[in-house]
Structures are given as C-alpha cells and as structure tokens.
Amino acid sequence: MAGPADDAVVGWLLQGDPAVRWRVLRDLTGADAGEVERERARVAVQGWGLRLLQAQDRDGLWGGGAYSPKWTSTTYTLLHLMWLGLPARHPAALRGCQRLWEWQERWRAPETCIVSMLVRLTIAHGYHADRLDDLVDHLLDQQLADGGWNCATRTDKGRHGSFHTSIQALEALLAYARAGAAEVSEPLRRGQEFFLAHRLYRSHRTGEIAVRGSTRFPAFPEWHFDVLRGLEYFTEASGSRDERLSDAVEVIRRARRRDGRWPTYAAYPGRQWFQLEPPGPSRWNTCRALGVLHWWHP
C-alpha cells in the first residue's frame, strides 16, 4: 500500500468540503499558515459549515433547545461547527454560546460531561464568559484518583474514570490551557496518564476493548469516546509519541480500505441536520486518520 498520504489520496481529499481541505493543508501538505486560514474561513460560507449555520433559529438556538434534542440542539451543533473548523468569533456561534450560558445559569448542579462541553465550546468559539474559571474549577475538583473523570460521580472519588467523560474533560482543559488561562498542566498530565495506562482504549482489568463501539468512528463523536478521537487529542496535546498508544494507532491503520481511504460510519442514533457523507470512502475520516498517522510517523 502507498504511504500514509499518497498524492492520489491527497488530491481526492482536496476536492472535498472546506472542512476537509483546511485540515489537509495544515496536516499533510505543508501549506503555510495563511493558506490554511484562508481555506478554513470558507467553512463559514460554503458546504457543511454553512448548512449548519443556516439551521440556526432566530432566537440564537439550534434545534429549539440548549442540550436536546440530540444531535441538533445548540450544544451539539456548536460542537459540530467546532470540529469542522469554524473560525472563532463567528456571530452565529457567539449567539449560540450566549444562549448556552443563559441556560447554564439555571443548572441545579453541574454535570461534568456538559461542563466540559461548555468550557470547550466557549473557548473554541471565542465567547467571553465571566464564570468560565468557575466551571474549570469544577472539572479540577471532579478529577478522580485514577486521573480520569466520571459523569456519574459526585462525591465518591474512588470510582473508576469513564472513557467518555475523561476525553471530554481533557479536551476542555487543553483548550483552557492553550487559551493562556490558569495553570492546569498537572491535571492534564494525570488525565493523559489515565488513558496511557489503558493503552488508550483497553480495560485495565482484562486488556480487552473497554468501550464497545470505540473502534468505529462516526463523523461526529458527540459525547462518546472512540480511538480516533482519543488519538486526535494526543496529536494536538503532545509533541512526543508514547509507545503505549501504538495499539491504538494500529486500530486506525487496520481500518484503512484497500484504496487508501477510510470508510464512512453510521452516525449515533438520533436526528442529524444532514448526512455528512454517503456510505463508502469518507474524506472526513480519511483526513482525520491521516493527520494522526502523520503525527505518529512524521
């Protein structure tokens, strides 16, 4: 098989949506930062990103709600726009973030998964929130003895971390650290070690796959952990490559089709605004997987 990103595959990827093209330019072709940013700006005015922006309600929400229905609510649509690469401070995203913070003021008690999403969305979309540090403090307080997090945990710090909750908390804290906020390097290190101790996706008890379904990669992971999402976190977070991730990298390699592309996977049950790609080879998953492999073997 050809190398991680042969010319034919790269050419095919560059015929795709702006959300694919800017990632390919950044991760695979060595394009300069200006070219990457110009392509990324097209996410707001073409293709998948534009379709999601056009679905916003007049009141600033999406899908008529803050967190539900899944997956067309404001929270998840903003996550989708973030994953597609919508540049920060887009007016529609800022309005959506404002509505989420208004909703947050009515919370009876914070829930760690949702707190993680709100922290990450606030930073990714460039929204200013006076109480952002308070939500981060909640995440820091909820970290468990094993370095992970678990949405089902309120007071029992002896519980085992959840892969789903932990990846979201780590993503949020990394975004917070990158924004130049308070020092969170030690919680990040402990959270990363939680995954490394599990070779990213394996049970610490049996060595088997810990989360059923984590070796398939829907375009949008929503609140779920999967191997590709986990490796994308480490690609962004770390300049070094820990050998304990090698099994997970092999999962990505094995998912590659004979034509050098990765497949489309069915979305999680629930309504989507539209189908990102038809069954068959996926430009979106291919550019994501190749980005990870390029990091692993630069």
N, C-alpha and C positions, 0 to 999 in steps of 0.2 A: 504494500500500500504506500501511497505517496506520503510525504512528510506531513507534520501537523497542520499546515495551512498551504497546500499547493496552489499554484496560480489559478487553476480551473475553479477550485472551490472559492477562492477569494473573489474571482471575477463574478461568480454566481451570487455571492453574498452582496457585492456592491450593486447588484441590480435590485436589491430589496428595499424595504422601508427605511426612512431616515434613522429610525431607532436601531436598525442593524448596521447601517453604513457608518455611523459615527463611531460605534464600537470597533468595527473592523479597522477603520483608520487609526484609532487610538491603540488598539492591542496588537494588530497584525501587520500593518503596512509601514509603520514608522513615520506616519504623516506628522507634520508639525502641529503645534497646539492650535494655531489659528485656523487651519483647515478643519481640524476636529471640531472646534467650537462652531464654525460656520455650518457644518453639517448637522451638529446637534441642535442648533437653533431651528432647523427645519422640522423637528419633532412637533413644534407648536403649530405649524402651518400646513403640514402635509400628513397623509397617511393615518396610522393608528393613533398617534397623539392627538391630531386634530379631531378625529372622530370622538375620542373620549372628552375632549374639551367641549365639543358641541353638544354633548349629552347633559351638560350641567343645567340644573334647574335655575329659574330666575332668582330664587332666594339664596343661591350660593351652594346649595346642597347638590349631591348626586343621588339619584335613586329614591329621593324623598326621605332619606334618613342619614344619621351620622354613622352608625355602625352596621345597620341592617337596612335592606336585605343584602345578603351575601350573593354575588360579589359586585353589586352595582351601587352600594352605598358610598357615601363620601369618603370614608376611611379607605376602602379598598380601591376606589377609583383613583384616589391620590397616590396610593401605593403603586398602582399600575403605571400612572404617569411618571412616577419617580423611577421605576425600573426601566421604562422606555427612555428615560434621559431628559425629560422636560427641564429646560434650564430654570434655575432658581428665580423666584420673584415674578413668576407669571401671574397676572392679575386674577385669573380664574382660580389658580391654586391657592393664592393668598386668601381669597374669599372663602374657599373651602376650609382652609385651616382655621380661619376666624370662627366659622360655624362649629368646627370640632372643639375649639377651646371654649365656646359658649356652652356646648354640651358637657364638656369636662367639669364645668363649674357645678353641674347638677349631680355628679357622681356621689353615691353614698360612701363607697370605699374604692380606692384604686385597684385595678386588676392588672397584674404585671404584664401580660401579653399586650393589652390595649395601651397601657402606659408606654411600653416600648415602641409600639407603632406611632403613637402621637409624638414622642420625642424625635423619632427618626424623621417623620414627615415634616415636623416643624423646622428642623434644621435643613433638610433637603430642599424644601421649597422656600427657604429664606424668610419665614414668618417670625416676627418678633413677639415673644410671649414672656411676660414678666415672671411667670411661675414655672418656667422651664426647669430651673435648677431644683425646684421642689420635687418635680417628677423624677429627675435624675437621682435625687437623694432617696426616693422610694426604691428605685432599681438597686441602688447600692445596698440599701437596708435589706432587700429581699434575696440577696445572693446567699446561696446555701453553703454548707460546709464543704461539699464536693466541688465547689466552684461554679455550679450551674444555677439555674432558676427553675421554678415550677409554679405555674399559674394557680395550681390547687393549694399552694402553701400560703398560709397567712402568718402562723406563729411557729410551726414545727420546723426548725432549721436543720433537723436531722434527716429530712426527706431527701430522696434522690432527685437530682435535677432532671427536668424534662428537655428532650432534644428540641421540641417545638418552641418552648418558652425561651430556652437558653440562646438559640440562634438569634431570636428577635432582640433579646436584651443586649447581646454582644453587638449586633448591628447598630443599635441605638447608641450605646456607649462609644463605639468607634466614631460614629458621626459627631457625637458631642465632643470627643477629644480632638477630632480634626477641625472642629469649629473654633478651637483655641479656648475652650472653656476650662473648668476646673480640672485638676489632675485626677485621672481615673486609670492610670496605667496598671496599677496593681489589680484592681477588679478585672480589667481586660485580660491581664496575664492569667489570672485564676480561671476565668471563663474559657479562655483558649485551651488551657491545660485540661479542663473538663472534657473537651472534645478530643484532644490529642490522646488522653488516657483511654478513650473509647475508639481509637483509630478512626475518629470522626463519626462513625455510624454503627459501631458494633456494641453489643451488650458486654458490659464488664464481667458479667457472670458466665455467660455461655460462649462468647465470641461470635455469636450469630448476629444477623441483621437486627438491630434494636427496634427500628420503626418500620413496620410493614408499609411498603409503598415508597420507601425513601430512595430506591434505586430507579425510580421513574421520575421524569422531570417535566411536569406541566409548565407551560409558558410562564404563568404567574403562580408562585408557590403559596400565595395567600398567607395563612398563619402557619403553614406546615414546614417542617424541616425536610430537606432532601439532600442527597450527596452533592449535587451540583451547587445548590445554594450554599452549603457549608464550605465547599472549596472556593467559591467566589468570595466568601468572607475572608478566608485566609489569603487569597490572592490580593485582596485590597489591603488587608491589615498588616501583612508581614513581608519583609524583604527576604527572609530566609525560608527554606523549604524543609520542613520537619519530616524525617523518614516515616513517622507514624501516619502520615497522610498517603503513603504510597498505595495502600489497598484501595483507598477511595479514588485515587487517580486512575487506578486500573479499572474501576467500575465505569468511569467516564470513557476510557478507551474502548472497553468492550461494547459499549452502547453505540459505537460508530458503525454506520452502514458500510457496505462494500464500496459504495460510490464516494466515500469520504465525508459524507454528511451525517448529521444526527436526525432522528425522527421527531415528528410531532407526537405529543402525548395528549390524551384526553384531559380536559380541564377538570377540576374538582366539581362535584355535583352542586348545582345552583346556577342561577341565571348569570350570564356574561353579557356585556354590551354587544359584543360580536365575536365571532370566531377569528382568532388572530391569524391562523394558517390552516389550510385543509390537511387531512391526513396525508402522510408522505414525508419527504425530506423537509426539515424545518430550518429556514435561515436563522431564525431567532435562537434556537437551541444550538445550532452549529456555531454561530459566532460566540455564544457564551462558553461552550465547551472548548473551542479552540483558544479562547482567551486564557482559560485555566491551564491548558496544556502548554501554551507558550510561556506562561509564568513558571510552570514546573520544569520545563526544558527550554530555557531562553536561547 
